[in-house]
Amino acid sequence: MNKLKMILVSAFIVATGLVCNNALAIENVKPTSITITTPDDWHYHFRDDDRLPVTTKFVAQTFKRAIAMPNLKPPVTTTEQALEYRQQILQHVPRGVEFEPLMTLYLTDNTTPSEIYKAKASGKIVACKYYPAGATTNSDAGVTNIQKLIPTLKAMADSGMLLLIHSEVADQDIDVFDREKVFINKVLKPLVKQVPKLKIVLEHVTTKDAVEFVLAANKNVAATITVHHLLYNRNAIFKGGLRPHMYCLPVLKREEHRAALLNAIKSGNKKFFLGTDSAAHVKSTKEASCGCAGVFSAMSAIELYAEAFEEAGAMQHFEAFCSFNGPDFYGLPRNSSKITLIKQDWVVPETVAVNDKDVLVPLRAGEVVKWKKVS
């Protein structure tokens, strides 16, 4: 009987070892395809000229919804302007595609609480964007002092309107690589204490400081992360010469800060979600003596996010980051449709035509992307 027990125990140990080894082998196999809930882009620049049909096509072919940035010329500061802009965007959504632009208002020193309640009542405007005056593209009409807007921000908290923040100081005396950190200390930390019920999204976070702030803040503070800040550090701007199409604001940072962003997505923390900040500037305005800031990533955004997550060993959190965390924070329903990506190399076109004379240069132009959306 004892001999039989020993045989059975030995067989069990061998079988268990085989199961464990097989499980380990399965974990180490990289996926060749992934199907996820259709994602949303929580930070997108549609523009409003000849670029609008192009930008709308690219975002609608992958995402179900996208937050429309209001920094046009002139900026979108009223409910009426936002609703009109929404109709312009919808006119360019490809036939048969279900897509919804989520509208925002551009905050100025003069934005009133009554405008906030009016915007919320429209049912189409979900957030307001805070640009520190002079901090980035078309931000000259932005806020000069956040304290001027405290009554308006309290109205936003009361109505459930989100505050989206370009979290950099505009002070030219502050080093460009430190402006996010300084903004957090000077503006954000006091603001969260003053209006704790206000839901805040730090858009396109780029530093370890921002990640740590979001993690330590209350449940009403979250952040978007761009794909270019996940994939590149500031060396990419100077690789083999000056690379204007890698110049964006906030600017790419040191490797230690990129590592902090990668750790954020690897953590699976629900406070972080997808926001491309895809910013379409035509080639002539990028390759200029004073080039515009912005990376045009819309053409291959979801594929590049998949690449970044795979390289970080974080694919188990990919769907939540792309498809769940954003709508959950905004208080919107998750999408019900699906998209599929396969592991297949393809080359990003060198340019994308806007009109007869202007082109856009997409992120990774002329280079290989390792994932491809197929449905």
N, C-alpha and C positions, 0 to 999 in steps of 0.2 A: 504493500500500500504506500509506504514511504517512497519507494522507487517510482511509483506511478505519479505521486505528487511532485517529485522532483522533475520528472519528464514534462508534466503539465506546466510547472512554473518556468522551466527553461523555454518551452514553446511560447509561453506568454511574453517572456522578456524579448525573445527574438522577434515575435510579431509586433510588439510595441515599438521596438527599435526600428523596424521597417516602416511602420506607420509614421513615426517621428521624422525619419529621414526623408520619406516621401513628402510630408508636409513642408519640411524645410526646403526641399527642391521646388515645390510648387510656389512657395513664397518668393523664391529667387528668380522665378520665371517672369520676365517683363511682359505686360499685356501687348497684344498685337492689335486690339481694338477696344474702344471704350464707348459705352452708351450712357449718357447722362441726361437729366432733366434740362430742357432748353434754358440756357443761361440768360441773364440780364446784364447790361452794362450800366453801372451806376455813376458814370462820369464820361460824357461824350460831347465832342464839339461837332455839331452839324454844319456850322457856318450858314451864310444866307445869300450867297451869290452863285456863280457857276459851279461852285464846289458842292452845293447842297444836294443835287441829284446823285453825285458820286458818293458822298459820305452817307447819305440815307441808304443807298443800295447796299453798301458794304456792311453797315451795322444791322440792317434788317435781314440779311441773308443768314445770320448766325444767331442774333439775339432777339428775344421776344419783346423786350422793353429796353429803353435807354433814357437816362437822365440827360436832358438837353441843356447845355451850358448857355447862359444868357449874355455872355460878353461879346455882343455884336456891336456894330456901329450904326445907329446909336444903340445903347444897351437896352435889354428887355427889363424895364423897371415897373411896368403896370400889368394888371390882370388882363386888360384888353390886348396889350402888345403880346403877352405870352400866348393867349388863345389864338391870335392871328398867326403867330409864328408856328404854332402847332399845326394849323391848317396847311401852311406852306410845306412843312415837313411831310405831312400825310399825302400830299399830292405826288410825292416822289417815291412812295413805298411801292415796290414792284407788285404787279397784279397777282392776286392769289396768295400773297404773303400776309400773315397776321402779325402786325407790329404796332406797338404803342409808344409814342414819345411821351415821357414824363416831364412836365414843364417846371421851370424854376423862375424866380424873380431875382434880379440883380439888385442887391442892397446898396443904397446910398445913404449919406448922412440924413437925407430927407424922407426916407421910407417910413410911413406911418403905421401905427397899429391897425387902423381901419383898412388900409390896403392889404394887410396880412389876412384879416378876416374875410375880406372880399375874395382874395385869391383862394383861400381854403374852401370857401363856399362854391367856387367854380367846379370843384371835383376833378380838375385836370392839373392843378398846380400842387406839387407835393413838397417843395422845398424852396429855400432862398439861398442865394450864393453870396458869401462874404469874400470880396477881393479887397485886401488892403490897397489903398490907392497907390498906383504905380508899381505894383509887385509883379505883374505879368501882362500878357497880351490883352489889350483893350481894357485895362483896369484903372485908367485915369479918373473915371467917375466913381471909383470905389469909396469905401469907408475910410475916413481920415482918423477917426477915433471911435473905437467900439463903445465907449461909454455914452456917446451920443445916442446910441440905439438901444439902450437897456429897456425902455418901455416897449419898443417894437419886438425885442427878443423875448420879453415876457409874454407878449401877445402870441408869439410863435409857440412858446411852450404851452400856453393855455389852449391853443387851437390844434396842436399836434403837427404843426409845420416844422419840418427839419431844417437845421442850419448846416449848410455845406461850406467848408472853410478851405481857402487857399492859405495854408498855415505857414506863411513866411512874412517877416517884417520887410518893409520896402525901403528902409534906411540904407542908403548907399554907403554909409560909413561902416556897416556891418558886413563882414566877409560873406560872400555869396554862399559858401559852404556851411555857414553857421546860422543862416537866417531862419531856418525851421526851428532850431533849438532855442534861439532867442525869442521867437514868437510864442512858443509853448510857455516859456517862463514868464514873459511880460504880459501876454494877452490871454492865453487859454486857461492857465491855472486860476487866475482871478475870475474869469468868466464862468467857469464851471461852478465855482463857489457862489457867485452872484445869482445864477439862474440854473440851479441844479436839475430842474425838470426838463430843460431844453435838450432835445435830442440833437446831437452834434456828430457830423461825419468829418473827420480830418481827411481831406482828399489827397490822393497820391503821396502817402507818407514815404519818406526816403531815408530816415535816420533811425539809429538805435534809440535815440532820445524820444522820438515820436512813438515807436513801438512800446517802449516802457511806459510812456504817459498813458497811452490807450489802455494797456493792461491794468494799470493802477487806478484808472478813473472809474467812475460809477457806470452802471449798466447803460446809461444814456449816451455814452461816447463810443464811437466805432471809427473804422478807417477803411479806405480803399487802397489797394496796391496795384500799380501798373505793371504790365508785363515787362516793359523795358527796364524798370528799376529792379525787377527780379533777376533779369538775365545779364545786366551789364553794370559795371562800376565806371567811375569817371575816366579810367584809361581809354574807354571806347571812344571818347570824344577826340582823342589825340593819336589813335592808332595809325601809324604810317603818315601822319599829317593831321590837319584840322578837319574834323568830320562834322559839318554843320547839321547834317540830318540826325545826329545823335545829341544835338543841343536842345534841351528842354528846361522848363522851370516848373517845379524845383529841379535844379541841375542834378545829374548823376553824382553819386557820392563815393567815398572810399569803400574798399572791399569789406571792412568791418561793418559798415552800415548795410550793405547788400546782404551780408550774412545774417544780420538781425531780421531783415525782411523774410529771408528764407526760413529762419527759425520760427517766425510768426505763422507762416503757412504750414510748416511741419507740426506745429502745436495743435492745429485743428481748432484753434480758438474762434468762436463764432463772431467775435468783434471785427474780424477782417474779411473783406469780400472784394469782388472784382470791380474794377473801375479803370478802363483803359486810358483815359485822358487822351485818346487819339485826337490829334490836333493837325488838321490838314492845312499846310501852307504850301503854295506853289513853289516850284523849284527856284524860280528867280528871286523870291523873297527869302529863301533859306540860304542860297549861295550868293550872298550880298555882303557889302562892307559892314552892314549892321543887320545880320540875319535874324529872322523871327525865331522865337522859341517854340518848340513843339515837335513831337514824334508822331508820324502818321502810321499807326499800328493796326488800323481797322481791317486791313486786307487779310491778315493772318493772325489776328489776336488770339482766338481760342486755341488755335494750333500751337502758338508759342507759349501760351499758359500751360498747355499740356506738357510741352517740352520742359518748361521750368519746373513743374511739379515732379515730373519723372526724374529729372536730374537731382532734385532735392530729396528723392525718396519719399514723396508725400502724396502719391496718387490716391491713397485712401481718403484724403481730404479734398480731392479735386472737385467733386460734384458739389459738396457743401459750400466751398468757397465761391464757385461759379454760379450756383443755382438756388441755394437755400439761405445763406447768411444775409444776403442783401434784402430780399423781400421780407424776411423775418424781422429785420431791424426796422424797415420802413413800415411794417404793419400791413403789408400787401400779400395777397395769396401767391403761393408758389405756382410756377407754370406746370401744366399737365402734359405737354408734349415732350418729345425727346429728340436729341441729336446724337449722331454716331461719328466718331473719329477712328481712323485706322492708322497703323504705323506704316507710313509710306512717304518716302522722300519726294519733295517737289520743290521747284525753284520759284521764288517770288519774282514777279516781273520787275524790270529795272525802273519803269515808270507807269503811271496811270494817267490817261488823258483827262483833262478837265474841259478844255475847249480846243479851238484850232491852234492856239499858241502856248497854252499853259499845261504843265503836267505836275503831278505829285510824285514824290519819291517815297515809296513805302519802307517801313522797317524791314531789314534783312533783304533789301533790293538786290537781285541777282544772286542771292545765296540760298542754300538749302534749308528747308524746314522739315522736321522729322515726322510730324503728324499731319494728317489731312482730314478735313471734315467731308464726309460723303453723303450725309443725309441729316 
